[in-house]
């Protein structure tokens, strides 16, 4: 079964993120076509799609880098267009491209980010130490970022995203460029954040092996949501043996329907 448009809310209670009928185009190219999805609080959700599926465009709309002119996006009860300040304060974001200053120390990077969020200097240092302890890098606080491994840099970016106390964490292809061990380390850490600290997570990736059996998954293909829900349910609806086969079945069926 292919679900092309509005997806039902798969959880009870108010969602951490709700996207309703959002479309976005770049000229004649439709990047997102009537995308809808819902993420419950304290849920780890994987946004799975090939490169070019529309994952980064969706993140850009959620974070207000682009303006959504169709549909609605609501973060923990706040519409991102009508109450963007309140919505963005609930968000922590790790972008695909590295944005740390390599020539500053870890603590300097975090303090600069805290200043952008209006956190007073006396509170910024304490918060920076707290989040670095959460990502097991407090002992490296005075090291320049360029001395870190790729996985450690990602952990610093996660710490930076947590500085202002968000409840929803967005990560756009966070393991790109990392080796297998570092990829697993970052993935396991974010899953622990979700489980132990009650964060909601939207983890965008093109790597099917990053979809755990306990995750929620949203399959995005050529700008459309093909299915969404707990992994086991998506696999069952696609009449597949696992999520890899489910992804193949759904995208192939979508391609056939488009040609028809």
Secondary structure, DSSP 8 states (H G I E B T S, - for coil): ----S-----SSS-EEEEEEEEEEEETTEEEEEEEEEEEETT-EEEEE--TTSSHHHHHHHHTTSS---SSEEEETTEETTTSHHHHHHTEEEE-SS----TTSBHHHHHHHHHHHTT--HHHHHHHHHHHHHHTT-GGGTTSBGGGS-HHHHHHHHHHHHHTT--SEEEEESTTTT--HHHHHHHHHHHHHHHHHH--EEEEEES-GGG--TTSEEEEEETTEEEEEEEHHHHHHHTT-SSHHHHHHHHHHHHHHHHH-
